[in-house]
Amino acid sequence: MQKVLSDDAVVRVNDSVHLVSGSNTNWVIVKDGDSCTLIDTGYPGDREAVLASLSAVGLAPEAVSAVLITHAHNDHIGAAEHLRTTFGTPVLMHEAEVPHARRDFLHQVTAGQVLAQAWRPGVLPWALHAVRSGGTAHMKIGDPRAFPAPGPLDLPGGPVPVHTPGHTQGHAAYHLPGSGILVTGDALVTAHATSRIKGPQLLPGMFHADRARALESLSLLEPVPADVVLPGHGPAYQGAVKHAVDLARERA
């Protein structure tokens, strides 16, 4: 049977939180006993890897209490609809992201934007991978749900959504207060196939619906009391969120 996860794909951050590196995107498993919260789900082509990562930390797909979506780009919602339709897993997100997840509209980098940047190192290999992994497939969530109330969610890890518009209008990061961890999605990353920079940064401009607003939204992450950042792309960052934000601003 073909291996769907590399040996180092599942990184234990602490006893309850694991960062998983998919083919080009991360997701996060937040355990609490025999249940968990799953934050993001990789590309459509990562579905088997998502299921394998749950198994690797001792969980069945039925153990997922909810999928939390940072934003509804294909490389973050790839297995969400499968979990929803197969296991009845609710898929939650900021209310502004719900119509995006339903595909009432699509705010995603276009083929034209990619071609205009094709001369840059890494862009064409990334684009080929994205296509092969389902990045251009018609993906949507059949029943996307907004967070039921402001503040901490009644889910494993007690995640607290932080609305960080710009990458998409409903993008949300998730603070895990008991763990001192901030899951940043694409509001702040630490690497990307199309970037030569390593460490905290914004994604290249073509990926943002509104880059200026994405830059402004770094200020919404800055006060979060966390000393570990788990991004949507790149390795974990160990250090205060404020320092990560300062680095990302400098590099922007």
N, C-alpha and C positions, 0 to 999 in steps of 0.2 A: 504493500500500500504506500502511495506517495506521501512523503512527509509534508504536512501543510504548515508547520511552525518550525522555525529554526531552534536550536538548543538554547539560545540566549534570548528568545523572543519575549518570554514572560519574566519580567523583572519584579522581584519582591521589594516593595518600597517600605512596608512595615507588615505586621502580622495580618492586617485586614485589606491592604491596598496593593494591587499589582498593576503595573504599567505594561501593556502588551504592544509590541511592534508588529504591525501587519506588513503587507507588501510595500507600503509607502506611507501609511497612516497609523496612528496609535489609537488604542482604546484603553479604558481603565475599568478594572473589576474591583468593586468595594464590597468585601465580604462582611457578613454578620451572622455567625453560626452557619446554618445550612442554607442561607439565602444571600442574595447580593443585589447591588445596583450595578448596572452596566452603563458606562458613559461612552457613547459613540460605538460604532460597529464596523468601521473600515469600509473598503470598497465592496461592491457586489461580489467580486472575485475572492474576497476574504471570508466569505460565509463559513466555510469549513474550518478556517483558522480561528474564527471567533468561537465556534463550538469546541474546538480542540483546546483553546485557552481556558475555557470554563472547566473542562475536564482536568486540565493540568493543575488547577487549584482545588480540585475535589468537588466540583459542582456540576450538576446536570442543567440543561437549558431551562427546565421547569423551575429551577431555583432563582431565576432572574425576576425580582420583584417588579422592576421597571427598567426600561431603557431610557436614559436621559440623553437628549441630543444637544450638542453645542450649537450646531447649525445643520441645515438640510442639504448640504452639498453631497453628491454621490459618494465621495470617498469617506463620508462619516455616517451615512445611513444604510450602508450596503446590506447588513443582515437584519436591520430593524423590522422590516415588514415580514420577513420570514418568522422571526420570533413572535411577532404580533399574531399572525394568522395561524401559526402552528401550535403555539403554546398559550395564546391569549395574553401575552405580555403587553402591558400598556406602554405607549411611547409618548414621553412627555417632553415639552420644550416651552420656551417663552412664547407668549401669545402672539407676538409679532412674527414668529417663525412658522406658525401653524399654516397660513396660506401658502408659504413657500414649500413646506413639506407636502402639501396636497398638490403642488405644482399648478396652483392658480397662476403663478409666474415663476420664472427661473432666473435667479441672479447668480450666474456662474460664468467663469472665464469662457470666452467664445473661441472658436477655431481661428477666426481672424486675428484676435489678440495674440493667440499663441504663435501664429505664423509670423506676425510682425516682430516677435521676440525670438524667432527661431535661430538667429545668429548667436544668441547668448549661450555660453556653455551650460549643458545640462538640460536645456529646454526640450529639445527633440527627444532625447531618451525618456525624459519624464512624460512627455505627451504620448509616446508609444505605449509606455507602461499603463498610463491612465486609460487609454482606449482598450487595451487588452484586459484590464481589470474591471471594466464596466463603467468607467468614468463618464462616458457619453451615452450610456443607456438611459431609457426613460424610466427613472426610478421615482417612486413617490410612496408616501405613507397613507394608507387607506383611512385611518382614523387617528390622526395626530391630535394630541390633547395638550392644552395649556396647563401650566402648573395650577393646582387647585386653589392655592392661596399664597400670599406673599410670605417670605421667610423660609425657614428650614423645611425641607420636605420630609414627610413621614416615611422614610425609606432607609435601608441599610446605609450607615455612615452619616445620616442626617444632613445630606448635601444642601447647601444654601446657594441658590442661583444668583449670579451677578450679571445683569444685562449689560452687554458690551457691544453695542451696535457699530457697524462699519464694515466688517468683513461681510456680514449680511445684516439686515435690519433687526433681526431677532436673535442674533448671536448671544449665547450665554456661556459664561464660565461657571464653574462649580467649586465652592469652598467646602472643604471637609474639616469642620472646626475641631473635631476630636483628634484629628491626625496632623493638623498644621500643614495641610496640603491644599494647593489650588490647582484645579484642572482647567487649563486655559483654552483648550480647543485651538482655533486659529486666530484668536485675539492676540496671542503671543506665542511664538514657536522658538525652537532652539536650533533648527536645521531644516533644510529643504533641498530636494534634488536640483532645484533651479537657482539656488543661492550659494555663493562662495563663502558666506559668513557662517561661522560656528558660534553658538551661544545665543542668548536671548535677542530676538529680532522680530520685526513685522515681516510677514510674507511679502514678496515682490508685489508691486502696485497692481499688476494686471489681475490679481486674484481677489481684490477687494471690490465690493459694490461701491463703497465710498471710502477711499483711503484716508482722506483727511479726518473723517469721523473715527476710523479705526485708530488713528494716531491719538485722537482726543480720548478715546475709550481706555487707553492705557492708564489714565488718571483714575478710572473707576476700579482698576485692579490694585493700584498703588497702596491703598490703606488696608488691604486684606491681610490679617495677621497669619501669615503662613511662611514657612521657611523651606518648602519644597514646591517646585512648579512642575506639573506634568502637562506637557504641551501636546497638541494634535500632531505635530511633526517634530522629530528630533528626540534626543535623550532627556531624561529628567534633569532639572536644574536644582542643585542644592544651594540654597541661599535665600535671603529675604526677598519677598516679591518686589519691594521698592528698588532693590539693587537691580533685579532683572528688568524692571520697567525703565530704570535710568539707562541701562545698556541698550535696550531696544530703541529708546528715543535718540540716543547718540547715533546709532547706526541707521536710523531712518533719515 
